[in-house]
Structure formats: structure tokens, C-alpha cells
């Protein structure tokens, strides 16, 4: 599948790549460590929802997710973050991740979403399990996620 | 993938491996060539592995790559021995389409298209970062919506009795259990009753530019030049979260029932299991939220017309033609191998298309067959069809639901790069108001197949008949 790096919207260059999926939206992520993979995923979903350029790091939110498998951890983390945006109206520009066994403590830095100042890019309905992948290879950590949009 | 041509427009995927029934695909030879490049045919074969599936794993001509189920797939499972699969319904439970007619001719509206588009854009929230049309709904009120569907809209002044009669299932699916919806799902839906959403959802004001069957058109109150409104939306965050909640629950329970499927997104449990029953109760409740959502938006659209055009309700004559859902699982009686059986029909991106005389149709529509509403893309046209008797014999009373995507969203954005799509559409006679530029790019007309080819296949296969074509001139996108 052809892929292209998404234009960097934060200080980090090319945090994720979008890939072709007929109806929906797919992303691929690479990272040197497991924690960094989840951090990049957290920033990726924010930048798919809202143009990052207008988002300031004013407030913090923290979420904790726990799951047996990394695959479920990725799904659950992104689903929690989707709810953070849709229910609480919080959008973030950066994140940090603390790993503790099977759980992740993720701190998000951003601000309340304001339609007058922020550019909404499009709704994400859900994080699917379809072709969901998280793997650790000699080259580092990789993940693929397809969102229903 | 092996494909056997059975006759013009009908192909079979032979039963192999874990498939319990063959697959059947309605398509032209040209469409089949395109499908071979997409994983959707493998998904038709995967669906054929569901325990209890009867007849065939079916694919409509607008089929494309989904997650688990293909979009455009139909699967009927035995109601007693079969399984229920949330992936066979989709995240947007009861995503659907409704068509309203007016007494207005295009010539009357044409000089005021901009005012009308502005009024509709202002009245109908997209549902992001703002309250929906009905602010401040408590969880208790949302539970009432989930229990009653469009009836809640009727009780609260957003609907008429006639609207409910012209909605599939009367706008309220039996068996809804609002207590099976999670608090998180209610939270996600709390601000979204009466909101459009983004992606491929839209409100489209059209004129009828082609009548294919004047008798049927007359009976549905449709005529050339008439202004109509088509609304495409679903159950919003409440439905999306409900699907997600139950995919997880059912995915974890599958092993207990000895079910092993080729794709996690196909997760399924026996209909009779506690998990299956809980999902069915939640799905029906989310479906009811969707019907109420589309009903409230129709009410808002009527208000926008009245205000923008400064006319009285009687002059406007805003009336629901029909409302269909195209992401749902329903218990219906169908003939399987010559015997009537109660089955649960999963329609994932497919529309119910009952033929004439079916008792589920309201009296006024029963002699005609069920109206089937098939949106195209915003630059070309959409269609009104009716179900035919053959649909009852071959497709569990189902037909297509849309054009089907040709390009990925990413490719569409690339193609749109540097172009002013809003101006291009304006030149084609389509005024677009959208909350997101990327949204217009992803939904550009050429990102979709030509819906005319899709409905022609369904007509050639005698599943549905064309009644009228709708040409959009004002489109509201989330």
C-alpha cells in the first residue's frame, strides 16, 4: 500500500503516515520504543481531528488505560482519547507516556477545543480492530490503525 | 479469488475452506474488474464463515472494502441457531437516508439558493464543538430517545404521525433496551441529537431532473422540477461507542461459544446468548436515536426553508417521502430453499428493499414496493427506487445503498490539492456549505463511482426499479 508521511504539525517530523483505505482512514507509526509508539499515536489522533498549528499547550489532562495485549492497549488508548475530544472537548498538541506493566498513564498537553479558533479536520467515528497491528521488530516498534470516519 | 458468472450482473464466489455458504455478488463485468483490486471480495468470503448463515453471503454493486464486513454486504443468519455480529451492522448503527418532498419548483428557489444554503448551514449543527439542536439533554432524556426513537420527536413537536408512518419500522425498532447502552455512549451522544456529523454525511437540496416511472412517481408525490431534501446521517457518537463497546464484549466472549472467525472485526456470538441479546437491545436503542436524529434534522430543515424563503408551511408542503436505514440487523421472515424461515438480516451498507404487498410497508406505500433511497455524490445525482418481488427471492429484500467509493480519502485529498472545489462545484450548479475544506476534498464527486451504474445493475437484476433522479443544487456538509 502506498504511504506518505503526513506533514509535520508538531515539532516532531513525520510522526505517522497515512495509508490508502477505500472508505476509511489508516495510519502507520514507527517509534524507537514502546512508550514513544503510544505517545506518537496520541499525537496522531489529535492531529487527525484538529489542525495542530492553532493548538496551545495551556492545560493538562491525564488518562490511564490498561489491557493485557498491546493491540488492545492501542485500541483502548485511542478510543479514550477520542472520547476526551468528543465528550470533554479537549484537544492536545503533545503527550507524554508512563508505562507501568500492562497500563499506560498518558498526560496530554493542550486546551479546550474552540471552533472559533481551531480548525476541525473531520470526525473519527471509531478506532477499528480491522488489521490493527502493534509489533516489536529489530528496527523498533511499529503500529497500524484504521479509523472509521 | 475464483468468481463464476451465473448470469449478467450476478457472480458467485464458490464455497471453499471455512465458508458455510457461497458468496454472491451483483455487479457488471466492469465493476468486477475494480472489485478484484480491493479486499472486498475476500470479505464477502469471510462473512460466509459466520455460524448460522443461510443462502449466500451477498454483495451489492456498491460494495467496497470495509472492516470485517464489506460495505455493501448482506448476510442472513438463522434466528435460532445463528450469530449476531456488531461488525455486520457497523459503527454507525442505523446510518440511513430520508427524503422529504416540497411543493416548490426549482424555478422558485433558484434565485435564493445562497440564502437557503446559509439558513440550512446555520440551523443544522455538524455536532463538533457545539451543542446539537436540542441542548442540555440529560441521560434520562437520552434513554427516552433511545427507547422511543422518532416517537420521542413526535411527543416533543419535531414530527407528525405521518412522518412516523413513512419511516422504516415507524422510526422505532422493537426490542430496544436503553439500559444496554453505556454511560460513555450516552455522553458521546448527549450533544448530538439533531446533528449531521462529518465524513460522507450530508443534507442535500435537489431538484427532480428525471422521472423513470411516472405512475410510481405520482404515487410517491414526486414530479419533474420539484425541490426535495435528502438527509444522510446516523446515530452519531452514541451509536459509534455502542458498536465499540460490544465489539469488545463479544470479541472476548466468542471463545466461550467455540466461534473462531478470520477477522476480529467480524466478532460474533449466538443470537440467543446473553451477550447477543444485550447487543441486540443496545443496537435497537442506538437505531432509535438515529431515527430521532434524522427526524429532528428534517424539522430543522423545514424551519430553514420557511425562514429563508419567507413562505408559509402550506406553500412549502414539506413532507417525508420515506426514511431508510442501511446499517442494521433485523429479524425478518424470508424464503430459504423454498421454506419460510425467521432470519436475522445484517445489512452493512445495504438498504431494505421489500417488494410490493409486503405487510411491513405502510398502507399507502404497500402496493408500490418500499422506496429505496440511494445517494450518489454531491456533483452528480441521487436516486429514488422501489423494491421488486425478485429482491424477496434473491437478496433477503435488500438493495444497494450508495455510489461506493472509487478513491481513498487520501487520494481524493491529493487530487483536490490546489483546486478550489467549492468554486468547481458552483460552476456545476452546486452550492456547498461545509465545516471543513478537507471534508469537501474527501467527498469530491470523482472520489465516488457513478451511482447511476450501481442502480442500473440493481434494475437489470430486477431487485429494484428506478423512479426518479435527484440533481443536487445545495449541499450542507459537516
Interface residues (C-beta under 8 A of the other chain):
Chain A: X4 X18 X19 X20 X21 X22 X23 X24 X25 X79 X83 X86 X87 X89 X113 X114 X115 X118 X119 X120 X121 X122 X123 X125 X126 X127 X128 X129 X130 X131 X132 X146 X148 X149
Chain B: X38 X40 X64 X65 X66 X67 X68 X71 X90 X91 X92 X127 X128 X129 X130 X184 X187 X188 X190 X197 X198 X199 X237 X240 X241 X243 X244 X247 X251 X263 X264 X265 X267 X405 X407 X408 X409 X410 X411 X435 X436 X438 X439 X442 X478
